[in-house]
């Protein structure tokens, strides 16, 4: 049975298969988190994680511009995964990013090879959860975590670009920059969205709202 059709999209069997994989990965992540931390995710944490994923998924449809071979500048969609990481730590952040990456794959699947799917969806979005490495930071935890998260996401996209997407490089791309094509392509939209997001979260009214939401999330 075929997983991918001629347009590089998923067949019905492909959606079912990756849906099963998604559930297995999420359950596995929850199990590993619970075993390593000797505690279960609270109902409040689960609710905030679910809301963050929903907001990230919705805002991912609000695109300021999109690139031809995947990637777009959205309305702060990466921020919501990073928020979970900086509230609850890297374990929960990575789990949330993993689940969100699977949703992104089901939303807009580009399939060239299994490891390419991992680089562009699984690892890249799970990497946003590494924002949680700064969850104990007393100052600018979200800013530092967000910057780390988007850099890690871009690194996995670039890796996939070197391995699988070099043949799609435009003919008019400068020859002298050929070796940097995956880095330039992927960080062009990631850093553009990052700059917009950083400006927004540093606005005093937004900082105040985020602080209030964080208090609710950590109660």
N, C-alpha and C positions, 0 to 999 in steps of 0.2 A: 504493500500500500504506500502511495506517495505522500510525503510530508509537505513538499513544496511544489507549487504549480509552475507553469512556464513563465509567469510574470514575477517570479521570486516571492510570491505570497504564499500563505499557508493554505493547504487544503483543509477540508472538514476534519479529516483524520489528524492533520497536523495540529489544529486547534485543540482537539480532544487530548492528544498526546502531551502537548505542552501545558495544557490545563492541569493534567494529572501530575506532571513534573513540578509545576508551580506549587500545588498543594503539598506535595512531598517535601519540597525544599523549605517551604514556610514552616511546616510541622517540625522538620529536622532542625531548623534554626531555633525555633522555640524550645525544643527539647535540649539542645546543646546549651542555650542560654540558661535554662533553668538548672541544668546539671552543674555548669561552671560557676554559677552565682548562688547556688543552693537556695534559690527562691523562684517563685513563679511571677510572671507579669501580672500586675494588678489589673482590675477591671478598668480603673482610670487610665492606666498606661495604654491598655489595649484600645480604649476609645480614642485617646489622643493620637495614637499611631494610625488608626483607621481614618480619622478625620484628616490628618496630615496627608495620607496617601490620596484621599479623595480630592483634597484641595490641589495637591501636586498634579493629579491626573486632569482635573478640570482646567487648571491654568496652563497646562501643556498644550491645550487646544487654542489658547490665545497667543497666536504667533505674530510677533512684530515683523519678522521675515524668516524665510526658510531657505536652506541650501539644497541644491539639486540631488545630492546623494545622501541625504539624511542630515539631521541636525538643524536646529532653529533657535532663534532668540524668543523666549516665551516670557510670560508675565510672572517672573520669579518662581517658576515651578520647582527649581532645585532647592530653594530656600526651605521648603516645608520638611523635606527629608532631613536636612541639616539641623533644623530646629529640634527634631526628635532626638538626634544624636547629642546635641548640647544640653538637652534636658535630662535624658536617661542614660547617657553613656554610649560608648561605641558598639556594645553588643546589640542593644535595641536599635540603634541607628543603622547598623549594617543590615539587620533583619528587615527593617522597614524599607531600606534602599533596595534590598534584594527583591522584596515583594513588588515594589514600585517598578523595578526594571522588568519584571515579568509582565506587568500590566503594559508597559511601554512596548514590549515586544509584541504582545497581542494587538496593540493599537496600530502599530506601523511596522510589521515584520519585514526585515531585509535579511535574507538568508543566503550566504555563500558557502558557509561551512559551520560545523558545530562550534568550533573554538571562536570563530568570528562572532557568533551569536553571544557567546560568553563575554567576549571583549566589549562588544557594543551595547549589551543590555545587562547581563548578570553582574559582571565585575565592575563595570563603569558606574552603574547606579548604586550598587552596594558600597562602592567607594565613597559616595556622598556621606554615608553613615560614619565615616572616619572623623567627621566633624566632632563626634563625641569624645575624641581624645582630649578635647579641651573643656569637657563638661565640669571639671573641678576648678577651672581657671576663674580667678576672682575678677578679672577685668577683660572686657572685649572677647568673651568666650565665643559668642556667636560669630563675630567677625572673623576671628582666627580660624574657627572651625569651618566656617563657610568657605573661606579661601582655600584651606587644605582640601576640603571635599571636592571643589570644582577642579582643582589641579589634578587630583587623583583620577577623577572621572575623565578628564582630557587625556591623561597618560594612557589609560586603557583604550580609549578611542583611537589614539595615535598608534598604539601597538597593533590594533586590528587593521588600521590603515596601512601600515608597513607590510603586514602579512597578506592582506586580501584586497585592498582597494587601490593599489598603485596603478593598475591597468585602467582605472577610471579617471586618472589625472587629465585635466583639459590639455589639449594640444598647445594652446597659447600660454600655458603656465611657464614662467621664466625657467630656462634650463639650469641656470646657476642655483636655483632654489629647489630643484627636484628632490633632493634628499630631505628637505624640510617640509615637503608637501603635506603629509599627514598631520604634522604638528600645526602648521599654519591653518590648514582647513578646519581642524577640530577646535583649536583654541580660538579661532576667529569668532565663532558664535558663542562658545562657552564664556570667554572673557568679556564679550560684549554684554551678555546677560548678567555676568558677575558685576560689572561696573554699575549697571542700572540698579541691580538689587542692593549693592552696598550703599549707593546714594539714598535709596528708599529707606533702608533699615536704620540709617543714621539720622533721618529726620526726627526731630524731638517728639512729635506726636506718635510716630510709629514706634520709636524706642519705648515710649510710655506704655503703649498698648501691648507690645511684646513682653514687657516686664510683668504686666498684669496677667497675661495669659500664662506665662511661665509659673507664676505663683499658683494659679489654678491647677496647672499640670503637675506640680510637685506637692500638692496637698495630700 
